[in-house]
Amino acid sequence: MITVVGCDGSPLSQEAMDRLQAASLVVGGRRHLESVRPPERARRIVLGDVPAALADIDAAEGDVVVLASGDPAFFGILRALRGRGHAPEVLPAVSSVATAFARIGLPWDDAVVVSAHGRDPRTALNACRALPKVAVLTSPACGPGELGAELAGWDRTLWVAERLGGPGERVVRRTPAEAAAGDWADPNVVVVLDEDRLAAAARVHDQPAAPPDGWAHADDSYAHRAGMITKWEVRAVVLSRLRPTLGRLIWDVGAGSGSVGIECAEHHAAVIAIERDPAACELIRRNARSSGVRVVAGAAPEAYDGLPDPDAVFVGGGGLDALGGALARRPETVVATFAAVDRAAAARRLLADAAYAVEGVQLAASRFADLPGGSFRLEAQNPVFVLTGRSR
């Protein structure tokens, strides 16, 4: 029988102690093995090389106890054991995330939990950029320092919880710059907060990570100048091509009113809106006040300097130079809109020359417009070319 025992620094239950005393093999981190003191007759394996430890568990005869941090079913060893065909008994402790929020004194039913351990940290980083309350299970390669450095430019507060439940426990509040400059003890959990958005959400009793309320909102949902907005019919197609979702970073270039970027953010993507017109930047900030979009004032492509690499880019303004600069950053997806035929043709060549697979469509919508007597007519909208490039 395999029993997975969670450890949170408190004494083990009698049930867990009984399983430990009966075990012929005990597997766990060095600190866990030192804290519980398995029986002398039991073979011990320090859980460093996880695949090798799992192979030893597969071959073990007799009872096995695996010691794990907190709740083993929460981003823990249980998934790996079940993936190898085991169905272990689980005796959980309090998860490190629950403990971290308890130490800070914050509810966490509205938090998103992500892991940067043993996987590409981009998903975790972009969740922190996109959402107002995120807990990150860190790794030596992506800890508080790396998180702080990557969150430069975003208004965030970091709570770093080190060695929870053990000797040397410490929970401290830091800015991203302070976290980037600090030295941190492993293991740790980082809670990343956008405190302004959390305060606004609390006033309306909203959940920050709630599903989006539709897409391609009406044009009059946004403040804009003289019709300078991606119309909702075009926006619906653009969003379908960008595929915004949690863990992705999207640039909205020549953002205008910010409508495309804001709706990407509503789907929990991290978004940077790039706009050269200061008045338009203020409109974007007003429209995006609850969405977490970061606004960068400057002309493309020069404004791209220092920004993190995007997963997808929408070029709604800035012309061919903006498109060419975005392609140099090699995003997975690029979507661009043009009113002029010659620019659409040139953009298609740019995408193809950059080794992107190119699709294009012209959208020419007509809206119902009321006439006297209860009838209506069709009011034509300006045709727009939508080009999509996907990396091969």
N, C-alpha and C positions, 0 to 999 in steps of 0.2 A: 504494500500500500504506500502511496505517496501522499504526504501531507505538506501543504504549503502554509507556513506560519508567518503572519505579518508581525513586524517589529516596529514600535513607535517610541521606544525608550521607557515605556512603563513595564512593570513585571508581567511575565507571560501568565496566561490563565493556567489553571490546573490541567485542563484538557490538553493544552499545547505542551506542558511539561511532561505529561504522560506519553504523548507521541514522541517527544524528544528522547526520553529514557528508553523507549522501545526500538529506536532507530539503529540500523546497522550502517547507514550512510547519512551524513549531514552536510548539506551544501548551502553556502551562504557567503555574503561579503565578510571581509576580515573583521570589521567592527561588530557585525552580528554574531559571528562565531565566538569572539572574545567576550561579548556581553552575556550570552546564554550558557556558555560552558557545557557543551555536549558531553555525554559519557565517554570515558577514556577508551572503551572498547570500540566505539564507533569511528569509522573512517571519515575524515573531514576533507572537503574540497572547497577551496576558496573560489568564489564565483567571480572570476576575472574573464577567462575565456569561456563565454557562454556556450558556444557550440560543443566544445570539449566537455563541459560540465553536463550538458544535456545528454551526450553520448554515454557518459558514466552513469547517469540516472537510468537510461534505457537498459543498460547491462546489469544494473544492480540486482542483487538477490537480497530479500528481506525488506524491511520497512525503510523508507527514505523520508527524511524531513528536509524541506527546502526553506531556508530563512530569507525573507524578502522585506523590503521597506514598506511600511504602511499597509495599504490594501493591495495584495498581489494581483487582484483582478482589475486594477485601475492603472493602465499603462505598465503592467508588471509582468512577471515571469509566467503567469497562468496561461497567457495566450500561446507562448512558445511551447509549454508542456502539452496543451491540448492539440496544438498543431502536429505533435509527434504521436498522437493517439492516446495520450494519458487522460484520465479523468480523476484528478487528485481531489482530496478533501482540502478545503480552504478554511483557515482560521484567521480572518482578517483583523488588522488593527486599524487605527484611524489613519486615513491617507495623509500624505504630506501636504497636499493641497488644502484639505479641510483644516489641518493644523495651522497652516500659514494664514489662512483667512481668519481663523479664531484668534491667532496672536495679534493680527492687525485690528480685529474687531469689526470686520465687514461681512455682510451676508454674501453668499456666493452662488445662490440659485440662478442668478442672471449672468454668471461668468462663463467664459469659454476657456477650456483647458486644452493646451497643445503641448506637444513634446518636441524637444530639439535633440533628443537622445537617440543615437543610432539611425538618424535619418537626415535628409536635406533640411537645414534649418530655415529655408526660405518660407515655408508654410507658417512656421511659428512667428517669424519676424513680420510677415505681412498681416497675420492676425493681430499682432500688437499695434501695427500701423492703422488697421481698419476699425477695430472694436474698442469700446471704452473700458472693458474689464476682462483681462486675460491673465490666466496663470500659466506659466511656462515651466515645464519640467526640463531642467537644463542638462548640459553635458560639459565635459572639460573643454570641448571645442566650441561650444556656444553657451557661455555662462553670462553672468551679469555684465561683465565688461564688454563682451561682444554685443549683447542686446543694447546696452547703452550707446555704443558707438553707432549701431545701425539705426537707432531711433533719433539721431540728430536731425533737427528740423521739425519733429513732431512734438507737440505739447503733451508730455507724458510724465507721470510720477512712477518710480520703480520702488517697490518694497522687496528687499532681498532678505530671504529667510534662510539662514545657514544652520546646518547641523541640528535640525529640529528634533527635540526629544532627547538629545544627547549632551555630553559635556561640550561646553563652548557654544551652546545655542545663542544665536544673535539674530534679531530682526530689526532692520534699519530702513529708513526712507531716504531715497536719493533721486536727484535729477538724472536724466540720461548722461550728461557730461560727467557728473560725479561717479556714476556707476562705471563709465568707461575708464575712468582714471583710477579706480579702486582695485584692491587685491581682495579676492574672495575665497572663502574656504568651501571645499566640497564635503558633502553634497549640499545643494541649495535649491530652493524654489524661488522664482521671481514672479511677483504679481505686478502687472503693468496696468496703470489706470489713466484714463482721460477724465480728470475730475470735473471739468466743466460740463461735459456731455452726461456724466453720471448724475450730476445735480439736476440737469434739465430732464433727464429720464425719470428721476424720482418725483419730480413735480407732476408729471403726467401719468405716472404709474406704468411706464412703458418698460419692456424688456429690451435692452440694447441689442441683443442678438436675435430678436424676433424675426420671423420670415418677412420678406419684403411685401409691401402692400401694392401688388401689381407692378406694371412696368409701362414704359412709354406714356408717361403722364401727360395730361393736356398742356399745351404750350403756355396757357395762362397760369399754370402752377409755378412758373418761374418769372422773376423779374428779368426783363431783357430790354435792349435798346433797339428800336426801329426794326423789329423782326429778326435781329441777329441771334437766332436760336436754331438748333437742329430740330426741325419739325418732328412731331411725334411719329408720323408715318415712317420717316427716315430713321428716327431714333430706334424704333422697334427692330428694324433690320440690323442696324449697327450693333445693338446690344446682343442680338442673336449671334453675330459674328465674333464679338469680343469675348463672350462666354464668361462674364464676371462671376467669381465665386470666392469663398474663403480661401486664403492662402495665396492669391494672385495679386500682383501689383500692376496697376494700369495707369498709363499716362494719358491725360486728356489734353491734347496740344492745340493751342489756339482755341481755348475753352469757351470764350464768349460768355454765355450765361452760366456755363458749368453743367448744363442739363445731362449730358452723356455721363460725365464723371460722377455726378451725384447719384444717378440711377445705378451705376456700377457699384458705388459705395453702399447703396441700399441692399445690394446682393452680397455684401460683406467682403468685397474686394478692397484692398488698399488702393487709394487713388491720389495721384498728384495732378493737379490742374495747372497748366502752364499757359500764361496769358501776358502779352506785352503791354496791353492798355490798362493803366492804373484804375480808370473808372470801371472797366469790366472786371478787374480783380475784386473791387469792392462789391459788385453785383454777385460774383461767385460766392464770396464770403457770406453775403446775406442769404443767398439761396441755399448754401451748404451748411448753415449754422448748426444743424443737428446731425450731419452725416459724417463728419470727420474727414472731409476732403482737405488735403494740404494744398494751399495755393502758392505757386511760385511765380513772382512777377518778373518778366523778362522775355526777350524775343528768342524764338527757336531759330537755329539749334544751339546758340550760345548758352541758353538757359539750362541746357541738359547737363552742363558740367557739374560734377559732384553729386548728381542724383543717382540713387540705386538703380540697377538695371531693371527694366520692366519685363513682365511676362507678355503684355499686350499693349499696343499703342493705338489710340484714335487720333488722327490728324484731321481736325475740323477746320483749322485755319493755319496760316503761316506758309502755305504754298509748298513748292517742291523742295525748297531748302529744309523746311521743317521735316518733311518726309525723309529726305536723304539722311539727315542727322539721326533720325530715329532708327533707320535701317542699320546704321553703323553700330548700334547697340545690340543688334541681333535678337530682338524679341521673337517669341514664338509666333505671334500674330500681329499684323498691322492692318488697320482699317482706315481708309481715307475717303473723304467726300469732296466732290468738285462740282461746280456748276458749269464750268467751261469745258467744251469737248477737247480742246487742244491740251489742257492741263491734265485731263483724265488720261489721255493717250500717253503723255509724257510720264505720268505717274505709273502707268502700267509697265512701261519700259524700265523705269527705275526698280520696280519690284522684281521684274523678271531678271534684270541684270544682277540683282543681289541674291539670286538663286532662290527666290520665293515662288511657290505655286500660287498663281494669280487667278482670282475669280472677279467678275465684275457684273454689275446690274445697273440699269437706269430706272429710277423710280419717278413716275409722273402721276401723282395722285390728284383727284378732284374731290372737293368737299361739297356737301350739301349746303346751299345758301337759300334762305327763305325768300319767297316772293309774295307780293300782296295777294290776298284771296286764299291763302293756305297752301299754295303751290310752292315749288322750290326749283332751283336751277343748280347746275354743277359749276363750281368755282375752281378753276384750274390752279394748282400750285406749281411753282417753278420746278422743272425736272432736275434731278440730282443724280450724279454718278456715284455709286458706292463700290469701291475697290477693296478687295480683301486679299492679303498675302499671308500665306502660312509657310513656315520654314519647312524645308524638305527633310 
